[in-house]
Amino acid sequence: MAKIKSTLDIQLDLTRPIEELTEVISAVIASQPHKRKEILEGLDVTVGNALAEMQAQEEKEQKVDDDSSGKVS
């Protein structure tokens, strides 16, 4: 029985994460041009959520720093 897979084997140079991820995204989009918008929208949501989480954590840490810096021992 034949096994047919549509896979992409990837090795990334982690010293160049942006360039490497961009190449992977481009390769995926090239293989699925009819799903380009869906793929990019999904990435947009995922990246936006990750950035929002980071921002919330930074704001929380800043608040803790501000609260503790005003205390007199």
N, C-alpha and C positions, 0 to 999 in steps of 0.2 A: 504494500500500500504506500502510495506516495505521500510524503509530508511536505507541505508547502508553508513556508513561513516568510513573513515580511518583517525582517529584523534589521537593526542597525547596530553593529558592534562599534563601540566607542571607547577610545582612550583619550583622556583629557590631560593637558598640561596644566596642572593646578597653579602654576606660576602666572598663567595668562587666563584667568577664569572668564572674563568678559568676552574676549575674542573667541575662546573655545566654545562657550555656551552659544554665542551668536552663530558660529558655524554649525553647531548641532541643530539649532532651531531652524536655520536656513535649509539644512538637509531634510529635516522632517517636513517642512512646508513644501519643499520641492517634490517630495514623494507623495504629498497629499494636497495638490494645488486647489482642489475643489473644497477643501476644509480649511483653507488659509485663514479666513476670517474667524472661524470657530476656534482654531488653535491659538491665534493671536489674542482673541478675547479671553480665552481661558488663562493664558499666561498673564494677561493684564490683571485679571482678578486675583490670581495667585500672588503675583508680585505686589500688587496694591495691598493685599491683606498682610503680607509679610512686613511691608514698610509701615503700615498702621500699627502693627504689634510692636515693632521696634520703637516707633515714636511714642507709643503709650508707655513702654518700659522706660525710655529715656526721661519722659516727663515725671514718671513715678520716682525714679532715682533722683532727679533734680529737686523734687519736692522734699524728699527725705534729707538731701544735702542742705537745702535751704532751712528746713526745720531744725536740724542739728547744729547748724552754724551760728544760730542766734542764741543758743543756750550758754549760760555762764556756769562754770563749774565751781 
